[in-house]
């Protein structure tokens, strides 16, 4: 994922899934990714979930106003309500302004001589 030069905003959503595999979670999670990508100011997201059910999703946004619009989206609001009722035992959310950002990638592996 390529992000613009800072500043921009990060929304950090940490969640613990409910032990029961409540129906609809996977489809709703996929839909929220798709819907967020259609929102003005959306820059991208990364997400990971462990075998213990704990997950973190970080979404990136151009402005706080863009984040507020996303929060107010009716379909997103319904998904949050479903999450509280069925899919999560707890979650945390932080909004942070990214002032500096760095990245690094390993160079491509070179074939060994004689290969």
Buried (B, 14 or more C-beta within 10 A) or exposed (E): EEEEEEEBBBBEBBBBBBEEEBEEBEEBBEBBEEBBEEBEBBBBBEEEBEEEBEBBBBBBBBBEEBBEBBEEBEEBEEBBEBBEEBBBEEBEEEBEEBEEEEEEEEEEEEEEEEE
